[in-house]
Amino acid sequence: MMDTAQLTAHLHLLHSSFRHYVGRDLAGLAWQDVSTAHMLDAAPFVLLSHNTDADPLFTYGNQKALEVFEMDWETLTQLPSRYSAEALVREEREHLLQTVARQGYIDDYAGVRISSSGRRFLIRQAIVWNLRDAQGNYAGQAAYFDQWEYLPEITRTRYSQG
Protein backbone atom coordinates (compact mmCIF):
# COMPACT_ATOMS: atom_id res chain seq x y z
CA MET A 1 0.00 0.00 0.00
CA MET A 2 1.13 3.56 -0.60
CA ASP A 3 2.25 5.62 2.34
CA THR A 4 0.24 8.75 3.18
CA ALA A 5 2.45 11.12 1.17
CA GLN A 6 2.37 8.88 -1.93
CA LEU A 7 -1.38 8.34 -1.60
CA THR A 8 -2.01 12.07 -1.25
CA ALA A 9 0.21 12.90 -4.25
CA HIS A 10 -1.41 10.24 -6.44
CA LEU A 11 -4.95 11.22 -5.52
CA HIS A 12 -4.08 14.87 -6.12
CA LEU A 13 -2.94 13.82 -9.62
CA LEU A 14 -6.28 12.06 -10.22
CA HIS A 15 -8.23 15.01 -8.82
CA SER A 16 -6.33 17.75 -10.69
CA SER A 17 -6.46 15.81 -13.97
CA PHE A 18 -10.20 15.24 -13.53
CA ARG A 19 -10.69 18.95 -12.92
CA HIS A 20 -8.59 19.81 -15.98
CA TYR A 21 -10.45 17.52 -18.39
CA VAL A 22 -13.95 17.32 -16.96
CA GLY A 23 -14.15 20.85 -15.55
CA ARG A 24 -15.35 20.04 -12.05
CA ASP A 25 -14.09 18.52 -8.82
CA LEU A 26 -13.86 14.74 -8.58
CA ALA A 27 -16.89 13.47 -6.64
CA GLY A 28 -17.77 17.08 -5.85
CA LEU A 29 -14.86 17.31 -3.41
CA ALA A 30 -12.75 20.45 -3.61
CA TRP A 31 -9.11 19.51 -3.11
CA GLN A 32 -7.79 20.57 0.26
CA ASP A 33 -5.13 18.22 1.56
CA VAL A 34 -4.57 14.76 2.94
CA SER A 35 -8.13 14.72 4.30
CA THR A 36 -9.51 14.87 0.74
CA ALA A 37 -7.20 12.01 -0.23
CA HIS A 38 -8.48 9.90 2.66
CA MET A 39 -12.11 10.68 1.73
CA LEU A 40 -11.48 9.56 -1.88
CA ASP A 41 -9.71 6.41 -0.72
CA ALA A 42 -12.59 5.45 1.61
CA ALA A 43 -15.42 6.68 -0.65
CA PRO A 44 -18.47 4.57 -1.65
CA PHE A 45 -17.55 4.74 -5.36
CA VAL A 46 -14.85 3.00 -7.39
CA LEU A 47 -11.73 4.99 -8.26
CA LEU A 48 -8.91 3.36 -10.25
CA SER A 49 -5.86 4.39 -12.25
CA HIS A 50 -3.29 2.76 -14.48
CA ASN A 51 0.13 3.81 -15.72
CA THR A 52 1.59 4.50 -19.16
CA ASP A 53 3.20 1.09 -19.80
CA ALA A 54 2.56 -0.54 -23.18
CA ASP A 55 0.39 -3.00 -21.22
CA PRO A 56 -0.75 -0.60 -18.45
CA LEU A 57 -0.68 -1.80 -14.86
CA PHE A 58 -3.10 -0.59 -12.23
CA THR A 59 -1.39 1.97 -10.02
CA TYR A 60 -4.26 2.65 -7.66
CA GLY A 61 -7.62 1.36 -6.54
CA ASN A 62 -9.55 2.83 -3.62
CA GLN A 63 -11.08 0.59 -0.97
CA LYS A 64 -14.34 0.21 -2.91
CA ALA A 65 -12.41 -0.79 -6.06
CA LEU A 66 -10.56 -3.47 -4.09
CA GLU A 67 -13.89 -4.73 -2.75
CA VAL A 68 -15.71 -4.74 -6.10
CA PHE A 69 -12.82 -6.36 -7.99
CA GLU A 70 -12.24 -8.74 -5.04
CA MET A 71 -8.52 -8.08 -4.83
CA ASP A 72 -6.00 -6.92 -2.30
CA TRP A 73 -3.70 -3.96 -2.97
CA GLU A 74 -0.71 -6.07 -4.03
CA THR A 75 -2.75 -8.12 -6.52
CA LEU A 76 -4.40 -5.08 -8.06
CA THR A 77 -1.21 -3.06 -8.46
CA GLN A 78 0.58 -5.93 -10.22
CA LEU A 79 -2.31 -6.51 -12.63
CA PRO A 80 -2.42 -5.27 -16.23
CA SER A 81 -5.62 -3.23 -16.28
CA ARG A 82 -6.87 -5.06 -19.39
CA TYR A 83 -7.57 -8.06 -17.16
CA SER A 84 -10.38 -6.15 -15.48
CA ALA A 85 -12.41 -6.98 -18.59
CA GLU A 86 -13.29 -10.44 -19.88
CA ALA A 87 -11.29 -11.56 -22.90
CA LEU A 88 -14.31 -11.14 -25.19
CA VAL A 89 -14.70 -7.43 -24.38
CA ARG A 90 -11.04 -6.39 -24.18
CA GLU A 91 -11.12 -5.03 -27.73
CA GLU A 92 -14.07 -2.80 -26.77
CA ARG A 93 -12.14 -1.65 -23.69
CA GLU A 94 -9.07 -0.85 -25.79
CA HIS A 95 -11.24 1.24 -28.14
CA LEU A 96 -12.57 3.14 -25.10
CA LEU A 97 -9.03 3.89 -23.86
CA GLN A 98 -7.95 5.12 -27.29
CA THR A 99 -10.98 7.43 -27.43
CA VAL A 100 -10.12 8.80 -23.99
CA ALA A 101 -6.50 9.32 -25.07
CA ARG A 102 -7.70 11.41 -28.04
CA GLN A 103 -10.50 13.35 -26.32
CA GLY A 104 -9.14 13.67 -22.77
CA TYR A 105 -12.13 11.98 -21.14
CA ILE A 106 -15.52 10.36 -21.60
CA ASP A 107 -18.34 10.51 -19.08
CA ASP A 108 -20.86 7.93 -20.21
CA TYR A 109 -19.02 4.63 -20.42
CA ALA A 110 -20.86 1.38 -19.73
CA GLY A 111 -19.35 -2.08 -19.89
CA VAL A 112 -18.91 -5.43 -18.21
CA ARG A 113 -15.99 -6.02 -15.87
CA ILE A 114 -14.88 -9.08 -13.97
CA SER A 115 -13.60 -9.59 -10.45
CA SER A 116 -10.74 -11.88 -9.47
CA SER A 117 -13.22 -14.66 -8.58
CA GLY A 118 -14.93 -14.45 -11.98
CA ARG A 119 -17.91 -12.43 -10.77
CA ARG A 120 -19.17 -10.27 -13.66
CA PHE A 121 -20.63 -6.82 -13.15
CA LEU A 122 -21.98 -4.09 -15.37
CA ILE A 123 -20.75 -0.57 -14.79
CA ARG A 124 -22.72 2.45 -15.98
CA GLN A 125 -22.02 6.16 -16.36
CA ALA A 126 -18.32 5.65 -15.74
CA ILE A 127 -16.01 8.59 -16.26
CA VAL A 128 -12.60 7.75 -17.69
CA TRP A 129 -9.98 10.47 -18.08
CA ASN A 130 -6.34 11.04 -18.90
CA LEU A 131 -3.88 11.81 -16.14
CA ARG A 132 -1.44 14.66 -16.62
CA ASP A 133 1.38 15.53 -14.29
CA ALA A 134 2.31 19.03 -13.08
CA GLN A 135 4.27 19.62 -16.31
CA GLY A 136 1.29 18.59 -18.43
CA ASN A 137 2.79 15.25 -19.49
CA TYR A 138 0.59 12.21 -20.03
CA ALA A 139 0.72 10.07 -16.87
CA GLY A 140 -1.86 7.31 -17.47
CA GLN A 141 -5.64 7.11 -17.15
CA ALA A 142 -8.17 6.90 -14.34
CA ALA A 143 -11.76 5.77 -13.94
CA TYR A 144 -14.59 6.64 -11.57
CA PHE A 145 -17.92 4.91 -11.31
CA ASP A 146 -20.62 4.68 -8.70
CA GLN A 147 -23.12 2.55 -10.59
CA TRP A 148 -22.52 -1.17 -10.92
CA GLU A 149 -24.71 -4.20 -10.90
CA TYR A 150 -23.61 -7.79 -10.44
CA LEU A 151 -24.77 -9.96 -13.30
CA PRO A 152 -26.38 -13.38 -12.94
CA GLU A 153 -23.88 -16.20 -12.87
CA ILE A 154 -23.64 -18.21 -16.00
CA THR A 155 -20.62 -20.34 -15.38
CA ARG A 156 -18.19 -18.67 -13.09
CA THR A 157 -14.61 -19.21 -14.11
CA ARG A 158 -11.77 -18.22 -11.87
CA TYR A 159 -9.81 -15.19 -12.90
CA SER A 160 -6.71 -15.89 -14.94
CA GLN A 161 -4.31 -13.76 -16.89
CA GLY A 162 -4.23 -16.18 -19.80
N, C-alpha and C positions, 0 to 999 in steps of 0.2 A: 504494500500500500504506500501511497505517496505520503511524505511528511506534510505537516501543515503549510509550510512555505511553498512547497511544490504544488500542493493541492490548490492553494489560493492563487498562485501564478497561472496554473492551467485553467482553472475556472474563470479567471479574469480574461484569459485569451478567448475562451468560448463566449463569454458575455460580451466582450468588446467587439468581437467579430460578428456576433449576432446583431448587435446594435448597428454596426457599420452596414451590413447587408440588408437586414430586415427593417431597420429604422425604428426599433423600439427595444425596450429592455427585455432580456430573457426572463420569461415567466413573470413579467411585470415587476421584477425586482431591480430597483436602481442599485448600481454597484456602490458599495461602501467600503468593505474591507473583508477580513477573514470571516466575519459573521455572515456575509452574503454567500461566501463560498460554502460554509457549513450548511446554510439553508438549501442551497442547490444540491449538495451532496446527499442530504437527508430528505429531499422533496418527494412528493407522491407521484411524480412523473419520471419518465425514463430520459436520461441524458447520457449520451455516448459520444466518443470521438475516436478518430483513427488518424494515423500519421501519413506521411507522404511516400512511404516505400512503394515499390512497384506492385507489391501485393500487400496493401496497407494492413497494419496490425492495430488492433484497438489500443488506445493509449489511456482511455478513461471510461468508466461506467459508474454512475452514481449507485447508491444502495438499491434503488428501485430497479435499475437496469440489471444489477447482479441477481436480484430476486426473480425478475421476469425471465431472464435468460438462463436461470438456474446454474450460475457459475460463481466461483469465488474470484477474488481480485487477480490472483496469479494466473488462473486459467484464462480469464478474459483478456488480460493484457499480453498474453502470448499467442492469442488467436488472430489469424487473418480475418478481417471483418467480413469478407465474403462468405465465411462459414456461418454467419448469422441467418443466411437465407438457404433454403433447400436448393439442391443442385439444379432442379428444374427451373427455378426462378432467378438464378444468379445472373443470367444474361440481362434480364429486366432490371435487376439491381445495378448492374454495371452501366446500363443506359441512363438510369437515374443519376448516378454519380457523375457521369460525363456531362449531363445537362446542368447539374449543380456547378460543376467546374466552369462551364461557359457562362452561366447566368449569375452566379454568386450564391443563389439559394432557390429553393422551392418551398412552398408552404402548404401543399395539398397532397402529399404523397400517401398512398395506401399500398400495402403489400403484406405478404405472408412472411413471417420469420419463424425461426425454430430455436427452441432452447436446447441445452446440452443433453437433456433426457429424451429429446425427440418430440416434445410437446410443441405443436404448431399454434401460432396465434396471428391474428390479423391486426395490423396497426392501421390507424386512420388519421388523417389530418396531421401527418408528421411534417415537421419542418427540418430540412436538411440544408446546411450552409457551409461555405468555405471558411476555413480559419486563416487569419492573416496575423502575422506577428507585428511587433511595434514598428518595424521598418516597412511594413506592407507586403512582406513576402508570404507566399502561399505556405501554409503550415499544416495542411490536412483538411479534414471535414468533420462536422459534428451533426448530431441528430437529436431532436427533442420530440417526444410524443407522450400524450396523456390519455390517448384512447387506444385500447387494445382489447381484444376478445379472443379467448381461447377457443380453438376450433374443435369440433368433435373428433375423437380419435378414429382413425381408420385403422392403420396398423402402425403402431409406434415403433420406430426403429431408433436405436441408440445413436446419438450424435457420433459422427466420425468425420475426420478431415479428408477422407478419401473420395 
